[in-house]
């Protein structure tokens, strides 16, 4: 993991593509987060691959960023309880 003491912009510029990150940034109505894998960054923008889309974030809008651990393993489908029929 990268050192946690870097300012957000510096962290994103130095982080290795493929690192799982969370980036908090400004939008018109306040703040939002992008959680996913860093695809890359340059002096103006970083790109994060989230579950739903690749998000381009202007570095000038970033207020916080850090590396996060891998997602937890997906849980298996639950089994029916006693006396319940199995799903169809």
N, C-alpha and C positions, 0 to 999 in steps of 0.2 A: 504494500500500500504506500501511497505517496505521503510525504510529510503533511500533517494537518495545518501547519502554521503559514502556508503560502496564501497570499491574497487570492480571491476567486479567479480573477483574470489570469494571474500567473499560474495557478494550479491547472487551469484548462489549457493554457498554451504548452505546459510541460508534461501533461498527462499523456500516457501512451494510448493511441487508438485501441479500442476494445475494452478499455477500463470501464467498469460499471460506475456510473456517477448519478448524483442528483444535483440539479442546477435550479436555483431559485432566481427568478427574473421578473422584471416589471412588465406589466401589460396595461392597457388603457384603464381597466377597472381596479387595478391593484397589483397583486403578485400572483404568480403561479409557479409550479414546479415541473420539471421534466426529469423523469427517472428512466434510465436506460443505459445504453452503451455508447460511449463517445466514439463517433466516427472520425472526427478530426476537428481542428481549429486553426484559425489564422489570426491576423491582427484585428479583424473586425467581427468574426462570427465563429461560433462553435456549432457542431451538428451532433445531436443526440438521437439515437435510434430508440424510440419508446416502443411499447407493445403495439401501438396503433399507427405510428407514422415516424418519419424522420423529421425532427424539429430543428430548424435553424434559429439560433438565438444570437442576437447582436450582443457582443461582449459588453458594450456600453450599458446594457440593460441588466446585466448579471449583478446580483447583490450577494450571492453565496453559492458555493460549489464545493463538493467533496466527493471522495471515493466512497462507495458503499459495498457491502459484501454481496456475494451472489444471492439470487433469490432462493427462498427455501424450496425444497422439493415439493412437487405437486402432490396433493393428497389423493389417494385412490378413492374411487367411488365408494360410498358407504354401503354396508350390507343392510338388508332389512332386519329389523329387530325381531325378537321372538314373537311368533304368532302372526307376523306380517308376510304376505305373499311376496315373492321376488318381483322386481320390476319387469314389465312386459317388454 
